[in-house]
Amino acid sequence: MKINTKYGFALATLASAVGLASLPANAAQFNAGTDYTVLDNPENITGDKIIVREFFWYGCPHCYNLEPYMQKWAATKPSDVVFMQTPAALNPVWEANARGFYAAQLLGYQDKTHEALFKAIQVDGKRLFDQNSLAEWYGSQGVDQKKFNSLYNSFAVSTKIGRSKAGAKRYQLTGVPAVVVQGKYVVQGEGEKVPQVVDFLVNKVRAEKQASK
């Protein structure tokens, strides 16, 4: 599906190829160009940690379908993996939800409201795509609406929005959900296969790190 500039979502089709690094013998095997994409200009991430970054939009049913699988994966991820949830801000409507996410995050409500907002939009059919409706909904979850509104367009939230946009551009994202592993590999889709591919790529990054030492 193509992105609708106002409310759309998409599963982008991406393709490239890469050789497989050494992986554990019992690891599932996945292929570049079919199961994941290798970026032509990967991000240079240093340090011992492996970064897994999930881009999503609350109005995307594919993201909602993927969420329980990613949550289950995150609960048992290896200690050397850092998992980051990043609300995509590819158009004004998506940006509204991203600002709400970051305002709630700064107020300490991310864990309480993240799945609940997905459900409110995807299951209950609520149209929560602007500041006023979001402030009211977050207020119903215990968030101070005055503080929420003061943060919504704040420098702190705008900085996070800028980073989200820059990341989406760097990773050549045209739709969500998208999971980026170590700034180099992009996995798109929904269902239990996505975290399986992520695990495959995490092992691949480990092997690459070891080989470079």
C-alpha positions in Angstrom: 0.0 0.0 0.0 1.1 3.6 -0.7 1.3 6.3 1.9 -1.7 8.6 2.0 -0.2 11.9 2.9 -2.9 12.6 5.5 -3.7 9.3 7.2 -1.8 6.6 5.4 0.3 3.8 6.3 2.4 1.4 4.2 4.5 -1.6 4.1 7.4 -0.4 1.9 9.0 -2.8 -0.6 12.7 -2.6 -0.3 15.5 -4.7 -1.9 19.2 -5.3 -1.8 21.6 -8.1 -1.2 24.3 -9.0 1.3 26.4 -12.1 2.2 25.5 -14.0 5.3 27.8 -13.7 8.3 28.6 -16.7 10.5 25.6 -17.5 12.6 24.7 -20.2 15.2 24.0 -23.5 13.5 20.4 -23.7 14.9 19.5 -20.1 13.9 16.7 -19.6 11.3 18.1 -18.3 8.0 16.6 -15.3 6.3 17.6 -13.6 3.0 18.4 -10.0 2.2 16.0 -8.5 -0.4 13.2 -10.9 0.7 13.1 -10.9 4.5 15.0 -7.7 5.2 16.8 -4.8 3.4 20.4 -3.8 3.7 20.9 0.0 3.6 23.3 1.3 1.0 24.5 4.0 3.5 24.3 2.5 7.0 24.6 4.5 10.1 27.9 4.2 11.9 27.0 2.9 15.4 29.8 2.3 17.8 30.0 0.7 21.2 29.1 -2.7 22.6 25.4 -2.5 22.3 23.2 -3.5 19.3 20.5 -1.0 18.6 17.0 -2.2 17.5 14.7 0.7 16.6 11.0 0.2 15.9 9.2 2.9 13.8 5.4 2.9 14.1 2.2 5.0 13.9 -0.8 4.5 16.2 -3.2 4.8 13.2 -1.5 1.9 11.4 -3.3 -1.5 11.8 -0.1 -3.3 10.7 1.8 -1.7 13.6 -1.0 -2.7 15.9 -0.8 -6.3 14.7 3.0 -6.3 15.1 3.0 -4.7 18.6 2.3 -7.8 20.8 5.1 -9.7 19.0 7.6 -6.9 19.5 6.6 -6.5 23.1 7.1 -10.2 23.7 10.5 -10.1 22.0 11.5 -7.0 24.0 10.7 -8.7 27.3 13.3 -11.4 26.6 15.8 -9.6 24.4 19.5 -10.3 25.0 21.3 -7.9 27.4 23.5 -6.5 24.7 20.5 -5.3 22.7 18.9 -1.8 23.2 15.3 -1.6 22.0 13.9 1.9 21.1 10.3 2.7 20.2 10.2 5.6 17.7 6.9 7.1 16.6 7.2 8.0 12.9 6.5 11.6 11.9 6.3 11.3 8.1 3.4 13.7 7.8 1.5 16.1 10.0 -1.1 13.6 11.3 1.6 11.1 12.2 3.6 13.9 13.8 0.7 14.7 16.1 0.7 11.2 17.5 4.5 11.3 17.8 4.3 14.5 19.8 1.8 12.9 22.1 4.0 9.9 22.6 7.0 12.0 23.5 5.0 14.3 25.8 3.7 11.2 27.6 7.2 9.7 27.7 8.7 12.9 29.3 5.9 12.8 31.9 6.7 9.1 32.7 3.5 7.6 31.2 4.9 5.8 28.1 4.6 2.3 29.5 1.0 3.0 30.8 -0.3 4.6 27.6 1.5 3.1 24.7 -0.6 -0.1 24.2 -3.7 1.6 25.5 -3.6 4.3 22.8 -3.1 1.6 20.1 -6.3 -0.1 21.4 -8.2 3.1 21.6 -7.6 3.9 18.0 -7.5 0.4 16.4 -10.1 -1.4 18.5 -12.4 1.3 19.9 -12.2 3.4 16.7 -11.4 6.7 18.4 -10.0 9.5 16.2 -7.1 10.7 18.2 -5.0 12.5 15.6 -4.6 16.0 16.9 -3.4 17.8 20.0 -6.9 18.5 21.5 -8.2 14.9 21.2 -4.9 13.5 22.4 -4.7 15.8 25.4 -8.2 14.7 26.4 -7.4 11.1 25.9 -4.1 11.2 27.8 -5.9 13.1 30.5 -8.3 10.2 30.8 -5.2 8.0 31.5 -4.0 10.1 34.4 -1.7 12.5 32.5 -1.9 16.1 33.6 -3.4 17.8 30.6 -1.8 21.2 31.3 1.6 19.7 31.5 0.9 17.6 28.4 -0.1 20.6 26.4 2.9 22.6 27.6 5.2 19.8 26.4 3.4 19.0 23.1 5.2 21.8 21.2 8.1 22.2 23.5 11.8 22.3 22.5 12.3 18.9 24.1 9.6 17.2 22.2 10.4 19.0 18.9 14.0 17.8 19.3 12.8 14.2 19.5 10.5 14.8 16.5 13.5 16.0 14.6 15.5 12.9 15.5 12.6 10.7 14.4 12.3 12.4 11.0 16.1 12.3 10.5 16.1 8.6 11.4 13.3 7.8 8.9 15.1 9.7 6.2 18.5 8.0 6.9 16.9 4.6 6.9 14.9 5.4 3.7 11.6 4.6 5.3 8.4 5.2 3.3 6.0 3.4 5.6 5.5 1.6 8.9 6.0 -0.7 10.7 9.7 -0.8 10.2 12.3 -2.3 12.5 15.9 -1.1 12.0 18.8 -3.2 13.4 22.1 -1.4 14.1 21.2 1.3 11.6 21.9 -1.0 8.7 19.2 -3.6 8.3 15.5 -2.9 7.9 12.7 -5.4 8.6 9.1 -4.6 7.5 5.9 -6.6 7.9 3.8 -7.9 10.7 3.4 -11.1 12.7 5.8 -13.4 14.5 8.2 -13.6 11.6 9.4 -10.0 12.2 11.1 -10.6 15.6 12.5 -13.8 14.2 14.2 -11.9 11.5 15.3 -9.3 14.1 16.9 -12.0 16.1 18.7 -13.3 13.0 20.0 -9.8 12.3 21.1 -9.3 15.9 23.2 -12.5 15.6 24.5 -11.3 12.3 25.6 -8.0 13.8 27.3 -9.9 16.6 29.2 -12.0 14.1 30.2 -8.9 12.2 31.4 -7.2 15.4 33.5 -10.2 16.3 35.0 -10.5 12.8 36.0 -6.9 12.9 38.0 -7.2 16.1 
